[in-house]
Structures are given as C-alpha cells and as structure tokens.
C-alpha cells in the first residue's frame, strides 16, 4: 500500500522536510541555522542534485529545480530526483515527511511525491526472510505543503495506488495468476473502486464464437476468460462510451512457434495491457470522473500443449472474419481482435487497445516512447500527446497508411495474422484495425512495458506503462466535455 497523503497548511520546525527550490532563496520556515544555510548555499552553487542536512532531531532535503526546461520536463526531473533520493529517505525512517516548495512552479510538490511513491514500490510477496528494507518502504505519511485542491491530492493517491495494483498483477508469477485468478483480482478492484465487472467464462465465449481467443487457448489447461469492466457514472459528460481493450496473455511461450533463448524470460509480463486497463478503471472510478468507460480484457495463456492451434489453421473470428494463422506467436492480436469487434455493440466514440504486442515497436522506440497509431480524429492524438508529456509516458506516432494492410492479404482466408519482417508494429496495428468498426487507436507498449532494469521510478518487468498516460488522457476528455456542456 502507498503512504497516507495529506495536505497541510503549515510546516513546523521539528518536521522533516523536502523543500523544492525555484530560486536560491531558502524559506525561513525550514528553520535552518546559519551554518546549515551556508552549507546548503555552497551545495546549491555546486549544482548538486539535492542537499541533505541532518539536524539530528529532523532531516532537511533541499531540491533545486532544473533550469531552462519546459514545465513538463521540470516535473519529470523532480520525479527522477525523488527516485535518486529514495534510499536516503528510507534509511532515515521517517514516520512522516513534508514535501513543500519555495517559489517553484505549480505541480512541483505533486511530481516529487509521485516519483518518490512510485520508486519505492517492490514486489516482495513471496519473500520469506525478514527484510528491514522492505518493511521501511516509505514514510507512513506524506504531507503536502502547497496550494493544492483536495481533488488533486486524491488523484495523486488513487493513481499511485492504481500503479501499485497494476504492477502487482504484472509481477504475479503465472503459477499463481492464471486466467481465473486474474478475473478474481479484477473483481476485487472493481468492488473497491466502484466499477462493475462481468466475467464471461469459456461456455459463453464459445457461444459468442470468439475464434481468436478460443484458438490461442487450445494449448492451455486453464480456460479463457473475457472480462467486461464498466464505469458509468450518473453524471457522465460523454454520450458514447470510450472502450479500452487490454491484452491478457497470462504467459506467452509462443505456442508451437515456440520462443527460444531469453525471449521467454519476461513473458509473464505479456498481460501488462490487461493489468493496465484494470488500473485505469480503478483510477477513474476512485476519482469519480464523470466519463463513461468500458474495459474489455480477453485473457488466456499461449502454450504448445494439447490441441494447440497451428500454422495453417483458419480461424473464424467473432465478427465472422476468417484468419489464416501464419505464426502462433502472433497470438495477442488474435485475442484483441475478438475484443475489438465485440466493442461495436457499445457504439463507442473511440476504441483504444493497449498491448505488449511487437518486438518491432520495442526496436523502434526502445523504452523511451509508446508506439501509437490509428484512424481516430487528430484531437485524440493531440490529447494523448499532451497527457503523455504531463505524466512523461510519451507517445510516438507511426504512419497508418492503407498500403500496409496489403501485406496481410491471404490466398485462402480474408486476412493473415502476420505480414513480413518489415514494419511489424504497423502491420499488427493494421490487422487490429480490420476489426474496429469505430474510431480506433492502438498503443504498443512492448518497449516501455517490459524493462530489463529500473528506469528511475519505472520498475523493471512491471512498470505499469500506459496506466498514468490513459488515466490522464481520460481526465482531459472529461474536463473538455464538461466545459462544453457548461
């Protein structure tokens, strides 16, 4: 769990404080002695990332702002600095820690707090030995001293909490988190946050004739599930819902086109899209955003056992499209395709899917950007870019020309599930677009959602990539629609 977060109006001399400085003037309320002030000024003049002063009965941390950067870059530098300071802060065993600012831009306190909270996450559920460091993850209370609305503090708390829940799902090993367990965890999140959850089991999936999801599941001993999450507040400001689709491949061996070497090492992370959608629904429901959102999560693992599907199989999808299977390791798009076509029943304003889908996206953008593409109106891409800068989960758009779809033509079916080696991320997106009857955007988080080492506050293997991005995106849409109505 994350620490308690409260807004305070006053800093007292005995409290341990992180002070973010927008100038070289040190606030009097820090109550530093003359020698402490001189030491702080010397460190600031040397351009140190931060200054630490141990006054025995309290600690003072002074963080200078990076100069000559755009506001969103300033906030990201604060998140990174918080990550650099986490071990020091944790070692001082604060029961509570004040975060305040001196002449710094709006949002600086929240950015530092967010970076600190997200950087101290750890998944130690299965550790049996006592671990003092794990027990002291953070101060039990974080006190925010700034001009801040309670709604902003609630957003910080709920979004950080959702990142933790998302990471917990991603980090669960597949022998503890199969499809049924995932569905149950999502139900718990729904009950806590207030969104509804309906679980379609194998019989219903068969009745709906979701050929992609059923085919990928054929090699597994665990049944598939199809989770329908919905947040429909009474005062919603959108007339048509936004539909989110998350890839829920619990573990991906590649099927009969089995992965080799180290390519299977991180494959428990292949359900990160599903976990992300659950986290988004948790955030917007907890914060009571007046926006109607539906989340669809098709879930299965992809194994080569039993009656596993094979290259050459012809699948009939939920929308009756026939697909020639040319690679069983291109399974994510098959289960997503059924969910995307199923979303048509809601007549959505927009469909967004999020998935760890292609190595091509990872090779193109590395860990620095989420690959985005689609056919939706420009206003949605612009809102995604703004939200991405705001939370520093940046998006990079790929072309989405019709010529790419030509590479998916099949001689014996309507479409193939793979094209050639070139433009793999785009071709996967074009495959999915074939199943979208409404405006559509595809987010490929293969690069940002599977890290080999920590990237500051983004934790390896389960960073929860896209959760903060899409939550901020929906918040923007909600605010814009509310303004239009008023």
PyMOL commands that set and color helices and strands:
alter all, ss='L'
color gray80, all
select helices_A, chain A and resi 28-30+34-45+71-91+108-119+132-135+150-171+179-193+202-208+211-217+261-264+267-286+332-346+359-365+378-391+402-408+424-433+467-485
alter helices_A, ss='H'
color red, helices_A
select strands_A, chain A and resi 4-7+17-21+51-54+59-64+96-102+141-145+196-200+225-231+242-252+293-302+314-316+322-324+350-355+370-374+395-397+415-416+440-444
alter strands_A, ss='S'
color yellow, strands_A
deselect
rebuild
show_as cartoon
